[in-house]
């Protein structure tokens, strides 16, 4: 997740070492209404296999 205002990545979450299906949460205390961007990426054995585009959202 990155802040829309600065482009700074403020939170990440990983399923590394967990058996599917799994739910992960990357938490960060942000002010309610903060505009963010988020995306999903697939990485296996340290190799990035691709990411989605960044999608807008609000906290």
Secondary structure, 3 states (H helix, E strand, C coil): CEECCCCCECCCCCCCCCCCCCCCCCCCCCCCCCEEEECCEEEECCEEEEECCCEEEEC
